[in-house]
Amino acid sequence: MLIIEPGRPLLTAAEMRAAEAAAIAAGTPALTLMERAADGAARAILAHLPARRATILCGPGNNGGDGYGIAARLAAAGVAVTVAASAPPRGEPAATMAARWAGPVVPLAEAPPAPLIIDALLGIGVDRPLDPEHQAALDRLRGSGRVVAIDLPSGVDADRGLVWGLPLAADLTIAFGAAKLGHVLADGPALSGRLAVVDIGIDVASPRTLVGPPRLIGPARTAHKYDRGWVLVVEGEAGHGGASGLVALAALRSGAGLVTIAGTGTGLPALAAMRRDDEEAANLLNDRRLGSVVIGPGMIGDSRARGWLKRLTWASKPIVLDAGVLRLLAEGPIGAPAVLTPHEGEFVQMFGPMGDDRIAAVQKAARITDAVVLLKGATTIIAAPDGRVAINTHNAAWLATAGSGDVLAGMIAAVLAQGQPLFEGTCAAAWLHGEAGRRMGPGRIADDLVGLLPEVLAAL
């Protein structure tokens, strides 16, 4: 069984500034916050990217103030640091931090290459293309050493992850207080590298979170197969049963105690799975022990799918709706507890163009359907009807293979069958699916992905 804990909050730039302002209004001096940020950033740099020489690029705002503070702490640890400044600090507390720095300061245009480049130019303050001076400095240092970005790589939009100009791709990004949306959307993940969040002692809260790993506890000594979750998989059409087989196998390997396949196909994906025809399987919907149902993978015909959708709506069991059945859903509430798992093409067919704000589009879809909606992709967006959103970046390009989505559907169903809430259970399954993807490699297919699930669970 899984224990699912709340994910770390994801903030916009405005929310972060408001949180800092609230902390200052409550009595924490701005200088104290900046000192905490510099302390935490220096510790993270020394732990993850130690170097004997470093060049720190400092802008005139608070991000630059963080840079001066980091410079002092790295120098105290024995690092030879040069600060390259685009302009003097504009105000406090950055000016105080700069005044405390007794080491070398050179113009930004003269920033020396070094094994470690620390980008403290702009942070979350980017809302326009990089000016020529900043861009020229970044271009000249590109490739000269490992890169640490302070809060965000300069040139990455804090709210959308879009880029203004050509930022330096970071090996490590150090965020203060909370991760920002720009770290997980669009180009943000590729440019941010490893993300470390430093606690600076302010309260942060958001309806948006970053998906994190669940924890696993073994079944109770007295547990039986129904306690571990019973999943019903509505099989696809003849000749498309492989998708349903992957769903069933994934549900079993994700911890479900029992999986039944509904359909007239032949053979089973595993001896542990069971098969029933549609009429027999429909009667199972009355069994209180049945935990969840998956429908859609491998399904291409309308009449049978519509019949099953009607039954499932009446039964009110948690449903995972995927692939072929998605196009049959009418605009409006599903009528039963449900999780929809479209990829972008299916999403657009169902809900129309996404526009620039993908999060808002998925939130709207969740409200319309009164269901949890998981938009598959390199960055997975999960939205609940109540407005909560979770972002999963814990994945790998190896998941871009036929059948990977079927595996995810089975995993979600297994977690829901064990009694997890729709939103939390879907988030946990998405993280586990991504972890399995990270363990894949060249030549591996979705069948192999299923085979990796036991070791993923064992490592929790």
Secondary structure, 3 states (H helix, E strand, C coil): CEECCCCEEEECHHHHHHHHHHHHHCCCCHHHHHHHHHHHHHHHHHHHCCCCEEEEEECCCHHHHHHHHHHHHHHHCCCEEEEEECCCCCCCCHHHHHHHCCCCEEEHHHCCCCCEEEEECCHHHCCCCCCHHHHHHHHHHCCCCEEEEECCCCCECCCCCCECCCCCCCCEEEEECCEEHHHCCCCHHHHHCEEEEECCCCCCCCCEEECCCCEECCCCCCCCCCCCCEEEEECCCCCCHHHHHHHHHHHHHCCCCEEEEECCCCCCCCCCCEEECHHHHHHHCCCCCCCEEEECCCCCCCHHHHHHHHHHHHHCCCEEECHHHHHHCCCCCCCCCEEECCCHHHHHHHHCCCCCCHHHHHHHHHHHHCCEEEECCCCEEEECCCCCEEEECCCCHHHCCCCHHHHHHHHHHHHHHCCCCHHHHHHHHHHHHHHHHHCCCCCCCHHHHHHHHHHHHHCC
